[in-house]
Amino acid sequence: MTTTLPTATPAAPERAAGRGLLRLALRSRRLALGLGVLAVFALTAVIGPWLASDPDAVSVDLGQAPSGAHWLGTTQTGQDVFAQLVVSARGTLVIGAAAAVIATVVSVVIGIGGGFLGGVADETLSLVSNVFLVIPGLPLVIVVAAYVKGDGVLSTVLVIALTSWAASARVLRAQTLSLRGRDYVLAARVYGEKRWRIVLVEILPNELAIIVSQFIHAVIFAVLTQAGLAFLGLADPAYLTWGTMLYFAQNAEALTGGAWWWFVPPGLCIALLGTALSLVSFGLDEVLDPRLRTRRPRKGAR
């Protein structure tokens, strides 16, 4: 009597690879630390405004240093800095995430679409990307933001997204040009697969790591750019962000007046958010790229 050994399903290697990546992700200290900090900021943005006091409420405590009553002190008009910091977290993250999503979608459509289609479409989209690349980013942001000033948060998001997609599109185009000549893509063409299916099934998954990395850097760029625009007075001051906190502190001469508790906390939050996003990016690179993985010596090994 013979017994038939169970055969592995085609999905078994994929599941094993997925479990291996998950173990590597759990062991990555950079990724764990970055995600932990981002989780704190996200939780603050979600539930913080419901728990904090009214950030616009004034009191008789004018320009007070941090104390038990006001953990981060007050502004010159008696507004609680801690309440403003908590409420501003939501505005900063919303603008950063929204601008990054729009910029990433545009870069994916133009970069992958042009690289896959080739011909006149690729040349046209490449020309558009090159035009946006040669234009200095910061002056363009300042000019456009000054033109649409007062049109609300959406205009700020669109301005930032408009100036942050071109570099990512060039990277994705170069990778697509390399992938479209691979054997599995050519085989899909021979079998008569539709173009959209080849892009979504054969090409896009192989560029997912690049897209995620570009999205993270787009969030960092959006947060820093919004803070710069707000500091220059080119953002909507009614929409609280860490950048608008710096703007109000600068207008009130908090630095020369020694009111460090007004401008140091939002500045530190911006720096900490950028550091956390960078750690997540570095951690994902280590997990997804075997060449960047570091081997830790085992205990007792010499």
Stockholm file with secondary structure:
# STOCKHOLM 1.0

chainA/1-302         MTTTLPTATPAAPERAAGRGLLRLALRSRRLALGLGVLAVFALTAVIGPWLASDPDAVSVDLGQAPSGAHWLGTTQTGQDVFAQLVVSARGTLVIGAAAAVIATVVSVVIGIGGGFLGGVADETLSLVSNVFLVIPGLPLVIVVAAYVKGDGVLSTVLVIALTSWAASARVLRAQTLSLRGRDYVLAARVYGEKRWRIVLVEILPNELAIIVSQFIHAVIFAVLTQAGLAFLGLADPAYLTWGTMLYFAQNAEALTGGAWWWFVPPGLCIALLGTALSLVSFGLDEVLDPRLRTRRPRKGAR
#=GR chainA/1-302 SS CCCCCCCCCTTHHHHHHHHHHHHHHHHCHHHHHHHHHHHHHHHHHHHHHHHSCCTTCCCSCTTCCSCSSSTTCBCTTCCBHHHHHHHHHHHHHHHHHHHHHHHHHHHHHHHHHHHHHCHHHHHHHHHHHHHHHHSCHHHHHHHHHHHSTTSCHHHHHHHHHHTSSHHHHHHHHHHHHHHTTSHHHHHHHHTTCCHHHIIIIIIGGGGHHHHHHHHHHHHHHHHHHHHHHHHTTCSCTTSCCHHHHHHHHHHTTHHHHTCHHHHHHHHHHHHHHHHHHHHHHHHHHHHHCGGGCCCCCCTTCC
#=GC SS_cons         CCCCCCCCCTTHHHHHHHHHHHHHHHHCHHHHHHHHHHHHHHHHHHHHHHHSCCTTCCCSCTTCCSCSSSTTCBCTTCCBHHHHHHHHHHHHHHHHHHHHHHHHHHHHHHHHHHHHHCHHHHHHHHHHHHHHHHSCHHHHHHHHHHHSTTSCHHHHHHHHHHTSSHHHHHHHHHHHHHHTTSHHHHHHHHTTCCHHHIIIIIIGGGGHHHHHHHHHHHHHHHHHHHHHHHHTTCSCTTSCCHHHHHHHHHHTTHHHHTCHHHHHHHHHHHHHHHHHHHHHHHHHHHHHCGGGCCCCCCTTCC
//
